[in-house]
């Protein structure tokens, strides 16, 4: 049985944080995030339910950051090669 990559999200070459995913699991997480954010506009229209929209958007974003922290390369400041 083939083992997947150790990290779903590699570190960025410059700066702090993670780059685009490198495996299907990471792309799935990223795709779900990209689907949930616009869904938030439909569920919580910002002009009617701004607070709920912001809570939803922040919660989804924090969940993405948490998954990146767990499944990504350890973040640190990078200056390139």
Secondary structure, DSSP 4 states (H G I P E B T S, - for coil): -----S-SEEEPSEESSEEEESSHHHHHHHHHHHHHHHHHHHHS-TTT-HHHHHHHHHHHHHHHHHHHHHHBPPP--EE--
